[in-house]
């Protein structure tokens, strides 16, 4: 039973990976997609993600305790403009990583 479960999970994943690695042409466009295939590019992208996560965490501010409620805590809230700024910086950073990628 356990072996058949592993086969049912592993085979579709292996097939998907094989199909993805067989070719990265955009459907019907004749253009090839460029994938981040170097550790330099991957590390650059991960640094962008780390910076974005730190930025987004700084956007969250604790809520004020509600008056007359049964609890003494409240939900935190985040500034939408702050979150959008973090996302914009992340996309810009990742675009730069792709632009300077050694795979080009």
C-alpha positions in Angstrom: 0.0 0.0 0.0 2.7 2.4 1.0 4.8 1.7 -2.2 1.8 2.3 -4.4 1.2 5.6 -2.7 4.8 6.6 -3.4 4.5 5.6 -7.0 1.2 7.5 -7.4 2.9 10.7 -6.0 6.4 10.4 -7.5 5.5 9.4 -11.1 3.4 12.4 -11.9 6.0 14.7 -10.4 8.8 13.1 -12.3 6.8 13.2 -15.5 6.1 16.9 -15.0 9.8 17.6 -14.4 10.8 15.7 -17.5 8.2 17.5 -19.6 9.3 20.8 -18.3 13.0 20.1 -18.9 12.4 18.7 -22.4 11.8 22.2 -23.7 11.0 25.6 -22.5 9.5 27.0 -25.6 6.5 29.3 -25.0 3.4 27.6 -26.4 3.3 28.2 -30.1 5.4 31.3 -30.0 8.7 29.8 -31.2 10.5 31.8 -28.4 12.4 30.1 -25.6 11.8 31.1 -22.0 15.0 31.8 -20.1 15.1 30.1 -16.7 17.3 30.9 -13.7 19.8 28.1 -14.1 22.8 29.4 -12.3 23.4 29.6 -8.5 24.4 33.2 -9.0 21.0 34.1 -10.4 19.2 32.0 -7.8 21.1 33.6 -5.0 20.3 37.0 -6.3 16.6 36.2 -6.5 16.6 34.8 -3.0 18.3 38.0 -1.7 15.5 40.0 -3.4 12.9 37.8 -1.7 14.6 38.1 1.7 14.8 41.9 1.4 11.1 42.0 0.4 10.0 39.8 3.3 11.9 42.1 5.7 10.3 45.1 4.1 6.8 43.7 4.3 7.3 42.7 7.9 8.1 46.3 8.7 4.8 47.4 7.1 2.7 45.5 9.7 1.8 47.6 12.8 0.1 46.2 15.9 -3.5 47.2 16.3 -4.8 49.0 19.3 -6.7 47.1 21.9 -10.4 47.3 21.5 -12.4 49.1 24.2 -14.9 47.1 26.1 -14.1 43.8 24.3 -13.5 40.5 25.9 -9.9 40.3 24.6 -7.0 42.7 25.3 -5.4 42.2 21.9 -6.5 43.1 18.4 -5.5 42.3 14.8 -2.4 43.9 13.3 -2.8 45.9 10.2 -0.5 46.6 7.3 -0.1 49.8 5.2 -1.2 49.0 1.6 1.1 51.6 0.1 4.0 50.2 2.2 3.3 46.7 0.9 3.0 47.8 -2.7 6.3 49.7 -2.4 8.0 46.5 -1.1 6.5 44.4 -3.9 7.7 47.0 -6.5 11.2 46.9 -5.1 11.2 43.1 -5.2 10.1 43.0 -8.8 12.7 45.6 -9.8 15.4 43.7 -7.9 14.4 40.3 -9.5 14.3 42.0 -13.0 17.8 43.2 -12.4 19.0 39.7 -11.4 17.5 38.3 -14.6 19.1 41.1 -16.7 22.6 40.5 -15.4 22.2 36.7 -15.4 25.3 34.8 -16.8 22.9 32.5 -18.7 22.1 35.2 -21.2 
